[in-house]
């Protein structure tokens, strides 16, 4: 897993946990939306990385 994907998924987890602990409904929605966006930006590079195989012979 790449460092940006790892960071994005970690931030998504933190935003999701923050959304569970917030008393304001608006901040809870904002935290869950941020969590969804960060999860998408973490998962997309993982999917794209599976499609493009690295060939060490080409180096």
N, C-alpha and C positions, 0 to 999 in steps of 0.2 A: 504494500500500500504506500502510495506516495505521501510525502509530508503535507502538501496542501489538502489532500483528501482526508488524511488523519485529523488535521487541524479543523477542517470544516465539520467533520462528524463529531468531534469533541465539542465544538462550539454549539452544534445542534443539540447535543445532549444537555449541555449547560443551559441553553435557552429553554428547552422543554421542562427541565427541572425548575427553572425560575418561573415559568408560567404556572406551575402547580402551586407555587407558594405566594403568588401575588394576590392582594385583596381586591384591587381594582379590575373590573371586567375588561376595560379597554386595554390595560397593560397586559392582561392575560392573553387576549386575542393577539396583540402585537408580538408577544413572546412565542406563541404557537405558530404564527405566520413566519417569524424569523427562523424558528426551528425547522419548518417545512422547507423554506428556501435553502437553508444551510444543508439540510439533508440531501436535497436535490443536487446541490453543487458538490457534495461529497460523493454521491453515488454515480453521477454521470462520468467523472474521470475514471472510476473503477470499471464501468461498462466499456468505455472507449478504450481503456488499456487492455482489455481482454481481446478486443477485435484486432488491435495492431500488435502483432507479435514482434518482439525484439530479436533480431538475428545477429549474434555476435560475430559471425563470419564476415559480415559486411564491414565491420570496423576494420 
